[in-house]
Amino acid sequence: MQPFPPENGPSAAGLLSAAARLMFVNGLASESAETALRRLGRGLGVEVGILPRWGEIVLLTGVREAPTIVAATPTGVDMSRVTATLGLVEEVHAGRLDRHGAARALDAIASVPPVSLMRLVLFAALGAAALGIIFGAGNLGTLAVIALSAGGGALLRRGAARISGNALLQPFAAAAFAGLVGPLAIRMGLGVDTRLVLLCPCMVLVPGPHVLNGTIDLVRSRIAIGAARIVFAGMVVLAISTGLLLGLALARVDLPLTTPPVAVPWIWDVLAAGVAVAAYGTFFNMPWRMLPVPILAGMLAHSLHWLLLSLGFSQPLASFAACLAVGICATPVAERLHYPFAALAFASVVSMMPGVFLFDGAAALVELCAAGPSAPPALLVAAAANLTQAALIVLGMTMGLIVPKMMLGPWFTPAP
């Protein structure tokens, strides 16, 4: 491989900056972004190092060169843009694309639009309804209200994105909408499941890729950016919880405390998991051709999850085992097909996220504060139990996904 001479087209620093921004802001893990940028630098004839921070990337392109600071905040997840950028890196590294062609390709990638509004609304509705099935929705009325609420929330998210760049406004608005639609359906006497019509539209908003990327950074000793990613994910969850509770407060409805889980037949559980995966693939701007891989992985993972639960395993342990299987499969696939690992892996296991426990815990804490000293002990127990269960499930899922990535990744990742 012969690098292109510096005089042949745009500067290496400019191309590296554009590629770094596209990968970082659209959900690629720091380690993968650094490897890709080093390969791109080799193709351009320069050695590259990166220092990712929240809000910026510092590019080091030589001892005599001043560092290049690229403004980039990793709040998005867009698999189309990341995959296209990784493909461009390989083309430049192999010498099949010169600097002019790379510059034009990067401009085109940056202009890739999000999924159509119709697809977003449709799959938000289908995904939330699928989660309703997984969590035991027993009638069509419940599923219809969940779908309506989630679809309306998707419209609000797209509208909020057009009027503000605040990454917390979108989930807040969608959750507040769910907190208003659910009580309206309840008061209309439609016979819906109160908890599911309130929670399922919010569960499709949980920021899983940021949790995974942040955890991978922390394990890799990238403490600053890892902690920032985790804090951002926590802020998104807080925005969702606040929006939901605000909607409920305006509607003067309380979120019911945890009810016993409902056993769901295997076939419905697995099919619904596949629909949920397709919905999250839509949120992550996956092209249609990319959806079959995570859908298949998600359905197989949910089959294992369902089997382990039926055998008496705990939720955290069953989630860990299912995610471990997904991590083993997703690591080589992500490297081979140039997919961002966090988005691919999370899309495959999204239906196992403990959104119900998180929101139940938040609701119990709100009731606990409202009741003050006269609060019954059951509220404190409910808050602690739900939040602890959620934390254990998230820990199990995260470890199950990133351990294979850490152990198997070096075998499949191309050398910089």
Disulfide bonds with the S-S distance in Angstrom:
none
